[in-house]
Amino acid sequence: MITCNAQVGDSVFPVLSHPEWIGFSIADTVFPSFLFITGCAMPLSVRADSNPKPGSHYYRNQALRIFKRSVIIWFLGVVLNLYGLVQLHVGGDKFRWPNVLNRIGFCYLVVGWMHVLVLWRGRLPERPLSASYLFSTDARRLRSQQAGFATNTKRDLLTDDQYPAERDDSGPWPWFLRVTLPYCLPAACLVIWLICTYTVQVEGCPKKAMIRDPECSPQAYFDLKIFGKAHTYRHLAFDPEGSLSTLTSILNVWLGWFIGCTVQSLNAQGKQLTSDFKARQEYGSDAGDRELLVEQVLEQEMLVRLYTEHLNQWFWWGILWMFTGWVFSLGLPLSKPSWTATFAVLSSGVSLTMLSILFYKFDAQPRAKRLRQLHLEHQGFRSNNQLSRHYRDRDRGDVEQPGTTTVRTNYSSVLNVYFQVDHFLRLWFRKGIVVVLGSMGRNAILMYMCSELVQGTCSLVPGGPADPITGERPDLFTSAYKQTWGALDIGGWGSLFYGIGFSALHVLLAIFLDHKKWYFKI
């Protein structure tokens, strides 16, 4: 996002430029990803009451907490818009009401309250499409079936009185309403948006220009009616974060919430699996090393299968959403400023596909590597610890043991370079990516506001001599580009490298804040 917003100069890097009205580019996936991950994290932060008590105000407090966070996010957006008045040297009558943070706060509020209502009415949304919610099931029996392998454990020796209390998920509402409740919100948003899109006729515009012409679009009609042209982005006839497009942006947050419920299910099943195997190991503490190794292999295999199953579902759900958005875009074009329904579905598919790839790289792949190591150890037990020299040296890392001589494998110079590069990419490059993404993610809103305020402040400071033709003096941000990458005359590549450098400054700041444990929390 910072790299896209830092593009300056006459020629912007093509992939990072936003289409003016209709079209789709990589830059258009940034804002939808913010909304998608907002919904994805919601089931992980707001959970069901584990100990429901009569007269408890748990869900009311959660709703108030969501409202407070959305108000704070909305207020931060207002601060950025007020600073925009200073940049443009205009008065308060030109104040722009919509904003990126305002939209995030509003969508978070709507979907968050829906999530609290779903939990309050007794429906646990860990598996949104599970048929088990259609009927009242015995949670203890279901859990014992899922963990049927956990026989001969300490848990089997517990009496009924020693089991922890299970939450009754039958709920006070009929089963049909409990099952369909989460899907009422996206259906209502989509129906209202379609009605407004295909029934509103802008005066003096042909009917076919409802979406393809910005001036005649329903987005412009409602934005001018609600905000007025003086309070829109750059005083256009529409606002990219306007009124009607907010309805379809709720779909991005809801689709993220849908996936977040499955992430919560993955975490719950993984924890349950680990706890059951831990009970097995405690019960069989007198077992030998080989039996314990077999248990570890079995546990890791089941965890890898669990992650693989969820990752396959997420990846193909993402492909299906992208395909659906592309097919319907033949009749309803993709447009980020208008935020059409096809754009919302397609961008959510891109976000989900990237999320599944990241999950595989940073969560599933390390578990698969651990499983391969356990298989090698088990192979060593079966072959009386006589592994091949290649596997033995590779897994032990050629570490010298006291009183022993290290046996090193002699490779050719080409293979040696390959293994060094492979080691760098697998270890140090991966650690660097984790540091960058982790530090930026822990202060995401702060980094966003910092980039906007820095660019706004630089636009107020003169940065060079006046242009001999127009007489205008460039600002500091533009002048810095012209003195560095712009002077090389390499077109859009210069703008790209300048944006990456500007982002690198924020990455260094985020790493410093993460090192000091300074976080801007809402």
C-alpha positions as CSV (number, residue, x, y, z in Angstrom):
1,M,0.0,0.0,0.0
2,I,2.8,2.4,0.9
3,T,4.6,1.5,-2.3
4,C,1.5,2.1,-4.4
5,N,0.7,5.5,-2.8
6,A,4.3,6.7,-3.2
7,Q,4.3,6.5,-7.0
8,V,5.3,9.9,-8.4
9,G,6.3,11.3,-11.7
10,D,4.7,11.4,-15.1
11,S,5.1,7.6,-15.7
12,V,3.9,5.3,-12.9
13,F,4.8,1.7,-12.9
14,P,1.9,0.0,-14.8
15,V,1.2,-2.8,-12.4
16,L,0.9,-0.4,-9.4
17,S,-1.4,2.1,-11.1
18,H,-5.2,2.2,-10.4
19,P,-7.5,2.2,-13.3
20,E,-9.5,5.4,-13.5
21,W,-12.9,3.7,-13.4
22,I,-13.2,0.2,-14.9
23,G,-10.4,-2.4,-14.7
24,F,-8.4,-4.4,-12.2
25,S,-4.7,-4.3,-11.2
26,I,-2.5,-5.5,-8.4
27,A,-2.8,-2.1,-6.7
28,D,-6.6,-2.7,-6.5
29,T,-6.0,-5.7,-4.2
30,V,-4.5,-3.8,-1.4
31,F,-7.5,-2.1,0.1
32,P,-9.7,-5.2,-0.2
33,S,-7.1,-7.2,1.6
34,F,-7.3,-4.8,4.5
35,L,-11.0,-5.4,4.7
36,F,-10.6,-9.2,4.2
37,I,-8.1,-9.6,7.0
38,T,-10.2,-7.5,9.3
39,G,-13.0,-10.0,9.0
40,C,-10.6,-12.9,9.1
41,A,-9.2,-11.9,12.5
42,M,-12.6,-11.2,14.0
43,P,-13.5,-14.8,15.1
44,L,-10.0,-15.1,16.6
45,S,-10.4,-12.0,18.8
46,V,-14.2,-12.2,19.7
47,R,-15.1,-15.6,20.9
48,A,-18.0,-17.3,22.5
49,D,-18.5,-17.1,26.3
50,S,-16.8,-20.2,27.6
51,N,-18.6,-20.0,31.0
52,P,-22.1,-18.5,30.4
53,K,-23.8,-17.4,33.5
54,P,-27.3,-16.0,34.1
55,G,-27.3,-12.3,33.9
56,S,-23.9,-12.1,32.3
57,H,-23.2,-9.1,30.0
58,Y,-20.4,-10.7,28.1
59,Y,-21.8,-10.2,24.7
60,R,-23.0,-6.7,25.4
61,N,-19.5,-5.8,26.5
62,Q,-18.1,-7.4,23.3
63,A,-20.5,-5.3,21.2
64,L,-19.5,-2.1,23.1
65,R,-15.8,-3.0,22.6
66,I,-16.4,-3.4,18.8
67,F,-18.2,-0.1,18.7
68,K,-15.4,1.6,20.6
69,R,-12.7,0.3,18.2
70,S,-14.8,1.3,15.1
71,V,-15.2,4.8,16.5
72,I,-11.5,5.1,17.1
73,I,-10.7,3.9,13.6
74,W,-13.3,6.4,12.2
75,F,-11.7,9.2,14.3
76,L,-8.3,8.4,12.9
77,G,-9.7,8.7,9.4
78,V,-11.2,12.1,10.3
79,V,-7.7,13.2,11.5
80,L,-6.2,12.4,8.2
81,N,-9.0,14.2,6.3
82,L,-8.5,17.3,8.5
83,Y,-4.8,17.2,7.7
84,G,-5.8,17.0,4.0
85,L,-7.4,20.5,4.4
86,V,-4.1,21.8,5.5
87,Q,-2.4,20.3,2.5
88,L,-4.9,21.8,0.1
89,H,-5.1,25.1,1.9
90,V,-8.9,25.1,2.0
91,G,-11.5,25.7,4.6
92,G,-13.7,23.4,6.6
93,D,-16.5,23.7,4.0
94,K,-14.4,21.5,1.7
95,F,-14.0,18.7,4.3
96,R,-14.1,15.2,2.8
97,W,-16.3,12.8,4.9
98,P,-15.4,9.4,3.4
99,N,-12.0,7.8,4.0
100,V,-10.2,4.5,3.9
101,L,-10.2,4.2,7.7
102,N,-13.8,5.3,7.9
103,R,-14.8,2.5,5.6
104,I,-12.8,0.0,7.6
105,G,-14.3,1.1,10.9
106,F,-17.9,1.0,9.5
107,C,-17.5,-2.4,7.9
108,Y,-15.8,-3.7,11.1
109,L,-18.7,-2.4,13.2
110,V,-21.4,-4.1,11.0
111,V,-19.8,-7.5,10.6
112,G,-18.6,-7.4,14.2
113,W,-22.1,-6.9,15.6
114,M,-23.3,-9.7,13.3
115,H,-20.6,-11.9,14.8
116,V,-21.6,-11.1,18.3
117,L,-25.3,-11.7,17.5
118,V,-24.4,-15.1,16.0
119,L,-22.5,-16.1,19.2
120,W,-25.2,-14.7,21.5
121,R,-27.9,-16.7,19.8
122,G,-26.1,-19.9,20.4
123,R,-24.5,-20.8,17.1
124,L,-20.8,-21.6,17.2
125,P,-19.4,-20.5,13.8
126,E,-16.2,-22.6,13.7
127,R,-17.5,-24.5,10.7
128,P,-19.9,-22.2,8.8
129,L,-21.1,-24.8,6.2
130,S,-21.2,-27.8,8.5
131,A,-24.4,-29.8,8.5
132,S,-24.0,-30.6,12.2
133,Y,-25.6,-27.2,13.0
134,L,-28.8,-28.3,11.4
135,F,-29.5,-30.7,14.2
136,S,-28.8,-30.7,18.0
137,T,-25.7,-32.9,18.5
138,D,-24.0,-34.1,21.6
139,A,-20.7,-32.2,21.7
140,R,-19.1,-34.8,23.9
141,R,-20.0,-37.6,21.6
142,L,-18.9,-35.6,18.5
143,R,-15.5,-34.8,20.1
144,S,-15.0,-38.4,21.2
145,Q,-15.6,-39.6,17.6
146,Q,-13.2,-37.0,16.2
147,A,-10.6,-38.1,18.7
148,G,-11.4,-41.8,18.5
149,F,-7.7,-42.7,18.3
150,A,-7.3,-41.4,21.9
151,T,-8.1,-44.8,23.5
152,N,-6.2,-46.1,26.5
153,T,-5.4,-42.5,27.7
154,K,-5.9,-40.8,31.0
155,R,-8.9,-39.1,29.4
156,D,-10.7,-42.4,29.0
157,L,-10.3,-42.9,32.8
158,L,-12.2,-39.8,33.6
159,T,-15.8,-40.1,34.9
160,D,-18.7,-38.1,33.6
161,D,-18.4,-35.7,36.5
162,Q,-14.8,-34.9,35.7
163,Y,-15.5,-33.8,32.1
164,P,-15.5,-30.1,31.6
165,A,-18.8,-28.5,31.1
166,E,-19.8,-28.4,27.4
167,R,-21.5,-25.3,26.0
168,D,-25.1,-26.0,24.8
169,D,-25.1,-24.8,21.2
170,S,-28.8,-25.5,20.6
171,G,-29.6,-21.9,21.3
172,P,-32.9,-20.1,22.0
173,W,-33.7,-19.7,18.2
174,P,-35.0,-22.3,15.8
175,W,-32.3,-24.2,14.0
176,F,-33.1,-22.7,10.6
177,L,-32.7,-19.2,11.8
178,R,-29.5,-20.0,13.6
179,V,-28.0,-21.6,10.5
180,T,-29.1,-18.8,8.1
181,L,-28.4,-15.8,10.4
182,P,-24.8,-15.1,9.3
183,Y,-25.9,-15.2,5.6
184,C,-28.6,-12.6,6.0
185,L,-26.1,-9.8,6.1
186,P,-24.3,-10.4,2.8
187,A,-27.6,-11.2,1.1
188,A,-29.2,-8.0,2.3
189,C,-26.2,-5.9,1.2
190,L,-26.1,-7.5,-2.2
191,V,-29.8,-7.2,-2.8
192,I,-29.9,-3.5,-1.7
193,W,-26.9,-2.7,-3.9
194,L,-28.4,-4.4,-6.9
195,I,-31.7,-2.6,-6.4
196,C,-30.0,0.8,-6.1
197,T,-27.7,0.0,-9.1
198,Y,-30.4,-1.0,-11.5
199,T,-33.3,1.2,-10.5
200,V,-31.6,4.6,-10.0
201,Q,-31.7,6.7,-13.1
202,V,-29.5,9.8,-13.1
203,E,-31.1,12.8,-14.8
204,G,-29.8,13.4,-18.3
205,C,-27.9,10.1,-18.6
206,P,-28.7,7.1,-20.7
207,K,-29.8,4.0,-18.9
208,K,-26.8,1.9,-20.1
209,A,-24.4,4.3,-18.6
210,M,-25.3,3.5,-15.0
211,I,-22.0,1.8,-14.2
212,R,-19.7,2.5,-17.2
213,D,-19.9,6.3,-16.9
214,P,-18.7,7.8,-13.6
215,E,-20.9,10.8,-13.9
216,C,-24.0,8.7,-14.5
217,S,-23.3,5.9,-12.1
218,P,-25.4,5.2,-9.0
219,Q,-22.3,5.8,-6.9
220,A,-22.2,9.4,-8.1
221,Y,-25.9,9.8,-7.6
222,F,-25.9,8.8,-4.0
223,D,-22.6,10.5,-3.1
224,L,-23.8,13.8,-4.5
225,K,-27.1,13.4,-2.6
226,I,-25.5,12.5,0.7
227,F,-22.1,14.3,0.8
228,G,-22.3,16.9,-2.0
229,K,-19.6,17.6,-4.6
230,A,-17.6,19.8,-2.2
231,H,-17.1,16.9,0.2
232,T,-16.0,14.2,-2.2
233,Y,-12.5,13.0,-3.2
234,R,-10.9,15.8,-5.3
235,H,-14.4,17.2,-5.7
236,L,-15.4,14.6,-8.2
237,A,-18.9,13.5,-9.0
238,F,-18.3,10.4,-6.9
239,D,-16.1,9.3,-4.0
240,P,-14.1,6.0,-4.2
241,E,-15.0,5.4,-0.5
242,G,-18.5,6.7,-0.9
243,S,-21.9,5.5,0.3
244,L,-23.2,2.9,-2.2
245,S,-19.8,1.1,-2.6
246,T,-19.7,0.6,1.2
247,L,-22.4,-1.9,0.9
248,T,-20.4,-4.2,-1.3
249,S,-17.2,-3.6,0.7
250,I,-19.0,-5.2,3.6
251,L,-18.9,-8.4,1.5
252,N,-15.1,-8.4,1.7
253,V,-15.2,-8.3,5.5
254,W,-17.9,-10.9,5.6
255,L,-16.0,-13.3,3.3
256,G,-12.9,-12.8,5.5
257,W,-15.1,-13.6,8.5
258,F,-16.2,-16.8,6.8
259,I,-12.6,-17.9,6.4
260,G,-11.7,-16.7,9.9
261,C,-14.2,-19.2,11.3
262,T,-12.4,-22.0,9.5
263,V,-9.1,-20.7,10.8
264,Q,-10.6,-20.9,14.3
265,S,-11.7,-24.4,13.6
266,L,-8.2,-25.3,12.5
267,N,-6.7,-23.9,15.7
268,A,-9.2,-25.7,17.9
269,Q,-8.7,-29.1,16.1
270,G,-4.9,-28.7,16.3
271,K,-5.0,-27.9,20.0
272,Q,-7.3,-30.8,20.7
273,L,-5.1,-33.1,18.7
274,T,-2.0,-32.0,20.5
275,S,-3.7,-32.3,24.0
276,D,-4.9,-35.8,23.2
277,F,-1.5,-37.0,22.1
278,K,0.0,-35.4,25.2
279,A,-2.4,-37.4,27.3
280,R,-1.4,-40.5,25.5
281,Q,2.3,-39.8,26.1
282,E,1.7,-39.2,29.8
283,Y,-0.3,-42.4,30.2
284,G,2.4,-44.4,28.4
285,S,5.4,-42.7,30.1
286,D,7.0,-46.1,30.6
287,A,7.1,-46.7,26.8
288,G,10.5,-46.9,25.1
289,D,12.0,-44.3,22.8
290,R,10.8,-46.1,19.7
291,E,7.2,-46.1,20.8
292,L,7.4,-42.4,21.7
293,L,8.9,-41.6,18.3
294,V,6.0,-43.5,16.7
295,E,3.5,-41.4,18.6
296,Q,5.3,-38.2,17.5
297,V,5.2,-39.3,13.9
298,L,1.5,-40.1,14.1
299,E,0.8,-36.8,15.8
300,Q,2.7,-34.8,13.2
301,E,1.1,-36.8,10.3
302,M,-2.4,-35.9,11.6
303,L,-1.4,-32.3,12.0
304,V,0.0,-32.1,8.5
305,R,-3.2,-33.7,7.1
306,L,-5.3,-31.3,9.1
307,Y,-3.4,-28.3,7.7
308,T,-3.4,-29.7,4.2
309,E,-7.2,-30.2,4.2
310,H,-7.9,-26.7,5.3
311,L,-5.3,-25.2,2.9
312,N,-6.8,-27.1,-0.1
313,Q,-10.2,-25.8,0.8
314,W,-9.0,-22.2,1.1
315,F,-7.0,-22.3,-2.1
316,W,-9.9,-23.7,-4.2
317,W,-12.4,-21.4,-2.5
318,G,-10.2,-18.5,-3.6
319,I,-9.9,-19.8,-7.2
320,L,-13.7,-20.3,-7.2
321,W,-14.3,-16.7,-6.0
322,M,-11.9,-15.3,-8.6
323,F,-13.6,-17.3,-11.4
324,T,-17.0,-16.3,-10.2
325,G,-16.1,-12.6,-10.1
326,W,-14.5,-12.8,-13.6
327,V,-17.5,-14.6,-15.1
328,F,-20.0,-12.1,-13.8
329,S,-17.7,-9.2,-14.7
330,L,-18.7,-9.8,-18.3
331,G,-22.0,-8.3,-17.5
332,L,-21.2,-6.3,-14.4
333,P,-17.7,-4.7,-14.9
334,L,-14.9,-4.7,-12.4
335,S,-14.6,-1.2,-10.8
336,K,-12.7,-0.3,-7.6
337,P,-14.0,3.3,-7.4
338,S,-17.6,1.9,-7.7
339,W,-16.7,-1.3,-5.8
340,T,-19.0,-3.5,-7.8
341,A,-20.1,-6.8,-6.4
342,T,-17.9,-8.6,-9.0
343,F,-14.9,-6.6,-7.8
344,A,-15.7,-7.5,-4.2
345,V,-15.9,-11.2,-4.9
346,L,-12.8,-11.3,-7.2
347,S,-10.6,-9.3,-4.8
348,S,-11.7,-11.5,-1.9
349,G,-10.6,-14.5,-4.0
350,V,-7.2,-13.0,-4.5
351,S,-6.8,-12.3,-0.8
352,L,-7.9,-15.8,0.1
353,T,-5.5,-17.4,-2.4
354,M,-2.6,-15.3,-1.1
355,L,-3.6,-16.2,2.5
356,S,-3.5,-19.9,1.7
357,I,-0.1,-19.5,0.2
358,L,1.2,-17.7,3.2
359,F,-0.3,-20.3,5.5
360,Y,1.4,-23.0,3.6
361,K,4.8,-21.3,3.6
362,F,4.9,-20.2,7.3
363,D,2.6,-22.8,9.0
364,A,2.2,-26.0,7.0
365,Q,5.6,-26.3,5.4
366,P,7.5,-26.2,8.8
367,R,5.3,-29.0,10.1
368,A,5.9,-31.0,6.9
369,K,9.7,-30.5,7.4
370,R,9.3,-31.7,11.0
371,L,7.5,-34.7,9.8
372,R,10.3,-35.6,7.4
373,Q,12.8,-35.3,10.2
374,L,10.7,-37.7,12.4
375,H,10.5,-40.1,9.5
376,L,14.3,-40.1,9.2
377,E,14.7,-40.7,12.9
378,H,12.2,-43.5,12.7
379,Q,14.1,-44.9,9.7
380,G,17.3,-44.8,11.8
381,F,15.6,-46.8,14.5
382,R,14.4,-49.4,12.1
383,S,17.9,-49.7,10.4
384,N,19.8,-49.7,13.8
385,N,20.7,-46.0,13.3
386,Q,22.5,-46.6,9.9
387,L,21.1,-43.8,7.8
388,S,22.8,-42.8,4.6
389,R,25.6,-40.3,5.0
390,H,23.8,-37.7,2.9
391,Y,20.8,-37.6,5.2
392,R,22.8,-37.9,8.4
393,D,25.1,-35.0,7.6
394,R,22.3,-32.8,6.2
395,D,20.1,-33.2,9.2
396,R,22.8,-32.9,11.8
397,G,24.2,-29.8,10.1
398,D,27.8,-31.2,10.4
399,V,28.0,-30.1,14.0
400,E,31.1,-31.3,15.8
401,Q,30.5,-33.4,18.9
402,P,33.1,-33.4,21.7
403,G,35.6,-36.2,21.3
404,T,34.4,-37.0,17.7
405,T,35.5,-36.2,14.2
406,T,33.0,-34.5,12.0
407,V,32.4,-36.3,8.7
408,R,31.6,-33.8,6.0
409,T,30.2,-34.6,2.6
410,N,32.4,-33.5,-0.3
411,Y,30.3,-31.9,-3.0
412,S,31.4,-30.3,-6.3
413,S,31.8,-26.5,-6.3
414,V,28.6,-26.0,-8.3
415,L,26.6,-28.1,-5.8
416,N,28.2,-26.4,-2.9
417,V,27.1,-23.0,-4.2
418,Y,23.6,-24.4,-4.8
419,F,23.4,-25.7,-1.2
420,Q,24.6,-22.3,0.2
421,V,22.1,-20.4,-1.8
422,D,19.4,-22.9,-0.8
423,H,20.3,-22.6,2.8
424,F,20.2,-18.8,2.6
425,L,16.8,-18.8,1.0
426,R,15.3,-21.4,3.4
427,L,16.7,-19.8,6.6
428,W,17.9,-16.3,6.5
429,F,15.6,-15.0,3.7
430,R,12.6,-16.6,5.4
431,K,13.6,-15.0,8.7
432,G,13.9,-11.6,7.0
433,I,10.5,-11.9,5.5
434,V,9.0,-12.9,8.9
435,V,10.7,-9.9,10.5
436,V,9.4,-7.5,7.9
437,L,5.8,-8.8,7.7
438,G,5.6,-9.3,11.4
439,S,6.8,-5.8,12.4
440,M,4.7,-4.1,9.8
441,G,1.6,-6.1,10.8
442,R,1.9,-5.4,14.4
443,N,1.7,-1.6,13.8
444,A,-0.4,-1.7,10.6
445,I,-2.6,1.3,11.3
446,L,0.3,3.4,12.7
447,M,2.4,2.7,9.6
448,Y,-0.5,3.7,7.3
449,M,-1.1,7.0,9.2
450,C,2.6,7.6,9.3
451,S,3.0,7.2,5.5
452,E,0.0,9.5,4.8
453,L,1.2,12.2,7.3
454,V,4.8,12.1,6.0
455,Q,3.7,12.4,2.4
456,G,1.3,15.2,3.4
457,T,4.0,17.1,5.3
458,C,6.5,16.7,2.4
459,S,3.9,18.2,0.0
460,L,3.8,21.3,2.2
461,V,7.6,21.9,2.1
462,P,9.1,23.5,-1.0
463,G,11.9,21.2,-2.3
464,G,13.6,23.0,-5.2
465,P,13.7,25.9,-7.6
466,A,10.6,27.0,-9.4
467,D,9.8,25.6,-12.9
468,P,10.9,28.1,-15.5
469,I,7.8,27.5,-17.6
470,T,5.0,27.2,-15.1
471,G,6.6,29.0,-12.2
472,E,5.5,26.4,-9.7
473,R,7.9,25.0,-7.1
474,P,7.9,21.3,-6.6
475,D,7.3,20.0,-3.1
476,L,9.9,18.1,-1.1
477,F,8.5,14.6,-2.0
478,T,8.5,15.2,-5.7
479,S,11.8,17.0,-5.6
480,A,13.5,14.1,-3.8
481,Y,12.2,11.8,-6.6
482,K,13.6,14.0,-9.3
483,Q,17.0,14.2,-7.7
484,T,17.3,10.4,-7.2
485,W,15.5,7.9,-9.4
486,G,13.8,10.4,-11.6
487,A,17.1,11.7,-12.8
488,L,17.9,8.3,-14.4
489,D,15.1,8.6,-16.8
490,I,14.0,4.9,-16.7
491,G,10.3,5.5,-16.8
492,G,8.0,3.7,-14.4
493,W,10.9,1.7,-12.9
494,G,12.2,4.8,-11.3
495,S,8.8,5.5,-9.6
496,L,8.7,1.8,-8.5
497,F,12.2,2.0,-6.9
498,Y,11.4,5.3,-5.3
499,G,8.2,3.8,-3.8
500,I,10.1,0.7,-2.5
501,G,12.7,3.0,-0.9
502,F,10.0,5.0,0.8
503,S,8.4,1.8,2.1
504,A,11.8,0.6,3.3
505,L,12.0,3.6,5.6
506,H,8.7,2.6,7.2
507,V,9.9,-1.0,7.5
508,L,13.0,0.1,9.4
509,L,10.7,2.2,11.7
510,A,8.4,-0.7,12.2
511,I,11.3,-3.1,13.1
512,F,12.6,-0.5,15.6
513,L,9.2,-0.2,17.2
514,D,8.8,-3.9,17.3
515,H,12.2,-4.3,18.9
516,K,11.2,-1.8,21.6
517,K,7.8,-3.5,22.0
518,W,6.0,-0.2,21.2
519,Y,2.7,-0.9,19.6
520,F,-0.2,1.3,18.7
521,K,-3.2,-0.7,19.8
522,I,-6.9,0.1,19.4
